[in-house]
Amino acid sequence: MTHSDNNSVCILRLTALGDCINAFGIVNAIHEDYPEVKLKWIIDSRFSSLFVSDGEPIVPLAPVEIKKQGLLKSVMALRKEMKNERYDALLNMQTSIKASLLSTAVKAINRFGYDSERSREGQSIFINRRIDKPESPHVLSGFISFARTSGFEGIQPKWNYHLTEDEITTAKALIPQDKKILVIAPASAKAEKNWTADGYTKIGQYALEKGFHVVIVGGKGSLETELCNSIADKLKDNCTNLCGKTSLRILAAVISLASVVISPDSASMHLASSLNIPVIGLFAIHNPDRVGAWNFRKYEVSVYEQMAAAELGDKVAGWRYRVKNKDAMKSIDIHKVIDSFDRICSDYSLN
């Protein structure tokens, strides 16, 4: 199949934000490299604002209000919105039954779903084509396979958030302009995926000694706020705590101005990678081969393999295996994090 067989493509990837950031690399690449292709991206409305610049969607979007409306009403609303639209291909990049039910609102000739190894929750019932097995276990490798199997053979991820001058100016007003910036994004969606406040504080203190200013970012949730405030209290006046104070777009602008970012498996980690800002990803619960920072795998610090081996013994961890030890992140060694930080400083002339 060649892309000329698919002059109109609908892509469905609802959540999570980190996965949507990875998916955007493919959606945007098709949008930029094949401007003749009619394109639409179905996405959870909670995350769609990241992909809207100066009031205009960067790529054509169909946000769905699942959290507010519920699944049934969302399916009905999407059907109404897309009743007069026809697509050559639907790329259903999410295996959940929720995504599959929403996919029924899309009229498409070729309905692509995951290969048999990754497919789950009955996705095979809702598709008529499977993608080729991806080249690597990484989530983004799977998204690339969707594009290539459907005819966009040479596609490579391409991120462009079209950050505006106003957004950059706003971000610059929040952080010092005369220092190198270490952004610490300490929190993920799940507490067990987060490193310790003490660990983040120590790497922050080390960065301060190297002439960096520390900026802490996070959302408005109590888990993130508590962790960010704990780190900020220990670093005192030597850091800027932006936790809960930025929109997704301003967060992207702040990260775009960073010298280095450190984060667990989170949207901020993927955002840094997509903005080509060197990031130290921290892993213990999920396999970084599947969810690591796409552009900066060489700087990650992971204890996933040893944690999984401790639980499984001689058994091989499956593609989705999640470490059950909720204290696994505590096994990350500060010295290894410092080593990654030093390597970035050397590689990017930040010493």
Secondary structure by P-SEA (a helix, b strand, c coil): cccccccbbbbbbcccaaaaaaaaaaaaaaaaacccccccccccccccccccccccccccccccccccccaaaaaaaaaaacccccccccccccccaaaaaaaccccccbbbbbccccccccccccccccccccccccaaaaaaaaaaaaccccccbbbbccccaaaaaaaaaaccccbbbbbbbcccccccccccaaaaaaaaaaaaaabbbbbbbbcccaaaaaaaaaaaaaaccccccccccccaaaaaaaaaaccbbbbcccaaaaaaaaacccccccccccccccccccccccccccaaaaaaaaaccccccccccccccccccccccaaaaaaaaaaaaaaaccc
